[in-house]
């Protein structure tokens, strides 16, 4: 027979596990991937950060190399924000033809 204490433990454990599973999410709501981008093109990414970010957090929009690899990502925009719904940036003038990827990172939590 389960006691009230058992149910409280199960509830708190489930809450903790769920919180850890949902932590550090930056969901991309919109990005126009159908467009052909060129050097110095403007890009907009609409996001929904679903974590609790520190007041000194920095969101960073990064660009992969021309092969889509993250060996040496290039930062194309940083925002010192604990919450932002949109990141606007300009692609580098030195951009070569390729199959690039973009990602968004946060600093706190990383």
N, C-alpha and C positions, 0 to 999 in steps of 0.2 A: 504494500500500500504506500502510495506516494504522499509525502507530507507537503505542507505549504512551502516549507524551506526548499524542498526538491523542485517545486514548480518555479520558485523565484530563481534558483540556480540555473535551471534550464532556460528560463526567459533571459537572464543576464548573459549566459553563455551564447545563446542564439543572437542576441543583440550585438555582442562583441564580434562574433564571427561575421555577421552581416555587415557591420560597420567596416571591418577590415576588408571585406570583399568589395565594398563600394567606394573605398577611399581612393584618393588620387586619380579621379576620373576627370578628363577633359573631353567631353563629347562634342564632336564636330556636327553642327546642325546644318551648315550650308557652306559649300565651296563649289564654284563652277568649274568642274573638271573637264567639261566638254569644250572649253575654249582653248585655242592654241595661244600659248603665252610666248612672248619674245623678250629680249633684254629690255629692262626698264619698264616692263608692264606692271600695272598695279594689280595687286591681289587682295581679296578680302576673304576672311575666314570668320564665320559666325560660330561661336562656341557656347557651350553650356557647362561651365566648370561646376562639378557636383561635390566638391570637397570643401572643407573649411581651410582657407588659405591664410597664412600669416599676413599681417599688415605690411611687412616688408617684402612680400612675394614679388617675383619677377616672372612674367610669362615671356617665353622666347619662341619665336617662329623660326624654325630652322629649315634649311634646304640641303638635300642630299647631294652627292656628286651626280654627274650626268648619267651614271649607270644605276642610280637609285640606291647606292650604298651609303651607309652612315659612318664610314671610316673617318672622315674629316668633314663633319657638317658645317655649313656656313650659316651664321646667324644673320637673318635679314631684318628682324624687328625684335625689339625688347620693350616690354611695358612694365613699369614699376606699379603694379596694381595687385590688390588682393582679390579683385573680381573685375572681369571685363567680358562683355558679350561679343565683341568684334575686334579682330586684329586686321589692320590695314597695313600693307607694306608695298615696297617696290622691288621687283626682281633686279639682281645685279646687272650692270651694263656689260660685264664680261661673260655673261651667260652664253655657253656654247649649246649647240643642238644636243638633245639627249632625252632620257626618260627619268626626269627628276621626281623626287618625292618631297613632301613637306610634312613637318610634325611640329607639335606645340608641346613645350615642356614648362613645368613650373619649378620654382626654386624652393618654395616652402609651403607644402611638402614637396620634396624632390620626386 
